[in-house]
């Protein structure tokens, strides 16, 4: 049996993890982005399909400027000042990589031949992978600012072109070292009895 992680690690990942709205003026090297992805890709997905795709935008980059018009106004400043922003997307044609990702079963690609079912799988497992990413980033000492206040259709038109034409945006997350003065009071969470049922 694997040993549980210690309580301090759980604090970092969950109890003290917050959604940041402001950022310290401190850069993050690109190697850190690679390290987060290397952890993210280890998380399980259905048949190892791994449909999540990631678009990383550096602060002050052309890509960041192209993103800003598609954000809700309340998300503009926090995104402009974050060292990195990642657009989480999923690949509607993820099944094309199944021979590489599920090599012991050459027929696995056919499991996802129906476009509607494939879209559901892409969204579900891509969302799962993006949650892994958030936890990996926290685990490596970064803070996250997840947001969903943006126009998906606009982001897709702007970024999901060419080789990415079959990708679809899901949500966006800013990354950096958070400015604690930007935090709100932590909001309530549902207790076990309100959210859970044991049958």
C-alpha positions as CSV (number, residue, x, y, z in Angstrom):
1,X,0.0,0.0,0.0
2,X,1.3,3.5,-0.8
3,X,2.0,5.8,2.1
4,X,-0.3,8.8,2.4
5,X,1.3,12.2,1.7
6,X,1.9,14.3,4.8
7,X,-0.5,16.9,6.2
8,X,1.6,19.8,5.0
9,X,1.3,18.5,1.4
10,X,-2.4,18.2,1.8
11,X,-2.5,21.8,3.1
12,X,-0.7,23.0,0.0
13,X,-2.9,21.1,-2.4
14,X,-6.3,21.6,-0.7
15,X,-6.7,23.5,2.6
16,X,-4.5,26.5,1.8
17,X,-4.9,26.4,-2.0
18,X,-6.7,29.5,-3.1
19,X,-7.9,31.1,-6.4
20,X,-5.7,34.2,-6.8
21,X,-6.8,37.4,-8.5
22,X,-3.4,39.2,-8.3
23,X,0.2,38.3,-8.8
24,X,3.7,39.2,-7.5
25,X,6.0,40.6,-10.2
26,X,8.0,37.4,-10.3
27,X,8.7,35.4,-13.4
28,X,8.3,31.7,-13.8
29,X,10.9,29.9,-16.0
30,X,9.5,27.8,-18.9
31,X,11.1,24.7,-17.4
32,X,8.5,24.9,-14.6
33,X,5.7,24.7,-17.2
34,X,7.2,21.6,-18.6
35,X,7.5,20.1,-15.0
36,X,3.8,20.8,-14.4
37,X,2.9,19.0,-17.6
38,X,5.1,16.1,-16.8
39,X,3.2,15.5,-13.6
40,X,-0.2,16.2,-15.3
41,X,0.3,13.6,-17.9
42,X,0.7,10.8,-15.3
43,X,-2.9,11.2,-14.2
44,X,-5.4,8.5,-15.4
45,X,-7.9,9.0,-18.3
46,X,-10.3,6.6,-20.0
47,X,-8.2,4.1,-22.0
48,X,-5.3,6.5,-21.5
49,X,-6.9,8.7,-24.2
50,X,-5.3,11.9,-22.8
51,X,-7.5,14.3,-24.8
52,X,-6.5,17.5,-22.9
53,X,-4.5,20.1,-24.9
54,X,-2.7,23.1,-23.4
55,X,-2.0,26.5,-24.9
56,X,0.5,28.5,-22.8
57,X,0.6,32.3,-23.0
58,X,3.5,34.3,-21.6
59,X,3.0,37.6,-20.0
60,X,3.2,40.4,-22.6
61,X,3.2,37.9,-25.5
62,X,1.2,38.3,-28.7
63,X,-0.9,35.3,-27.6
64,X,-1.9,37.0,-24.3
65,X,-2.9,40.2,-26.2
66,X,-5.1,38.1,-28.5
67,X,-6.8,36.4,-25.5
68,X,-7.8,39.6,-23.7
69,X,-10.7,40.7,-26.0
70,X,-12.5,37.4,-25.3
71,X,-12.4,37.7,-21.5
72,X,-15.1,39.1,-19.2
73,X,-14.0,42.6,-18.0
74,X,-13.5,41.3,-14.4
75,X,-10.9,38.9,-15.7
76,X,-8.8,41.2,-17.8
77,X,-6.5,42.8,-15.2
78,X,-5.7,39.6,-13.3
79,X,-4.8,37.9,-16.7
80,X,-2.7,40.8,-17.9
81,X,-0.5,40.7,-14.8
82,X,-0.1,36.9,-14.4
83,X,3.3,35.5,-15.5
84,X,1.6,32.7,-17.4
85,X,-1.9,31.9,-18.6
86,X,-3.0,28.5,-19.9
87,X,-6.0,27.7,-22.0
88,X,-7.2,24.3,-21.3
89,X,-8.7,22.6,-24.3
90,X,-9.7,19.1,-25.4
91,X,-9.0,17.5,-28.8
92,X,-12.2,16.2,-30.5
93,X,-9.9,13.9,-32.6
94,X,-8.0,12.5,-29.7
95,X,-8.8,9.0,-30.9
96,X,-6.2,9.4,-33.7
97,X,-3.5,9.0,-31.1
98,X,-4.9,5.9,-29.5
99,X,-2.5,3.5,-31.4
100,X,0.3,5.4,-29.7
101,X,-1.3,5.7,-26.3
102,X,-3.0,2.3,-26.1
103,X,-0.7,0.1,-28.1
104,X,-1.6,-3.2,-26.7
105,X,-5.1,-3.0,-28.3
106,X,-4.9,-1.9,-31.9
107,X,-8.8,-1.6,-32.1
108,X,-9.0,0.9,-29.3
109,X,-9.4,3.8,-31.7
110,X,-12.6,2.3,-32.9
111,X,-14.1,2.6,-29.4
112,X,-14.4,6.3,-30.1
113,X,-15.7,6.2,-33.7
114,X,-19.0,8.0,-32.8
115,X,-18.4,11.8,-32.9
116,X,-21.0,12.6,-30.2
117,X,-19.7,10.0,-27.8
118,X,-16.1,11.1,-28.6
119,X,-16.9,14.7,-27.8
120,X,-18.3,13.7,-24.4
121,X,-15.2,11.7,-23.6
122,X,-12.9,14.5,-24.8
123,X,-14.6,17.0,-22.5
124,X,-14.8,14.7,-19.5
125,X,-11.3,13.5,-19.6
126,X,-9.8,16.8,-20.7
127,X,-11.5,18.5,-17.7
128,X,-10.0,15.8,-15.5
129,X,-6.5,16.4,-16.8
130,X,-6.8,20.1,-16.4
131,X,-7.7,19.5,-12.7
132,X,-4.5,17.4,-12.4
133,X,-2.6,20.3,-13.9
134,X,-4.0,22.7,-11.2
135,X,-2.9,20.3,-8.4
136,X,0.5,19.7,-10.0
137,X,1.1,23.5,-10.2
138,X,0.2,23.9,-6.6
139,X,2.4,20.9,-5.7
140,X,5.3,22.6,-7.3
141,X,4.8,25.8,-5.3
142,X,2.8,27.9,-7.8
143,X,-0.5,29.6,-7.3
144,X,-3.4,29.3,-9.7
145,X,-6.2,31.7,-10.8
146,X,-8.8,29.5,-12.6
147,X,-11.5,31.4,-14.5
148,X,-14.4,30.6,-16.8
149,X,-15.5,34.1,-17.5
150,X,-14.7,34.2,-21.2
151,X,-16.3,33.6,-24.6
152,X,-15.4,30.0,-25.7
153,X,-16.5,30.7,-29.3
154,X,-14.2,33.7,-29.5
155,X,-11.2,31.8,-28.0
156,X,-11.8,28.9,-30.3
157,X,-11.9,31.1,-33.4
158,X,-8.8,32.9,-32.2
159,X,-6.6,30.0,-31.2
160,X,-8.1,26.7,-32.4
161,X,-7.0,27.0,-36.1
162,X,-4.8,25.0,-38.4
163,X,-3.5,22.0,-36.7
164,X,-5.6,22.9,-33.6
165,X,-8.9,23.2,-35.6
166,X,-10.4,20.2,-33.8
167,X,-9.5,21.5,-30.3
168,X,-12.1,23.2,-28.2
169,X,-11.5,25.5,-25.2
170,X,-12.8,24.5,-21.8
171,X,-11.4,26.9,-19.1
172,X,-8.5,29.2,-18.4
173,X,-6.0,29.4,-15.6
174,X,-3.5,32.1,-14.6
175,X,-0.3,30.9,-13.0
176,X,2.3,32.6,-10.8
177,X,3.1,33.5,-7.3
178,X,-0.1,34.9,-5.9
179,X,-0.4,38.3,-4.1
180,X,-2.2,37.5,-0.9
181,X,-3.8,40.9,-0.8
182,X,-5.9,40.0,-3.8
183,X,-7.6,37.2,-2.0
184,X,-11.2,37.3,-0.8
185,X,-12.4,35.6,2.4
186,X,-12.6,31.9,1.8
187,X,-16.2,31.0,0.8
188,X,-18.2,28.3,2.5
189,X,-18.1,24.7,1.3
190,X,-20.9,22.2,1.6
191,X,-20.6,19.7,4.4
192,X,-20.7,16.0,3.9
193,X,-24.4,15.6,4.7
194,X,-25.4,18.2,2.1
195,X,-23.2,16.9,-0.7
196,X,-22.8,13.2,-0.2
197,X,-24.9,10.0,0.0
198,X,-23.7,6.6,1.2
199,X,-25.9,3.7,-0.1
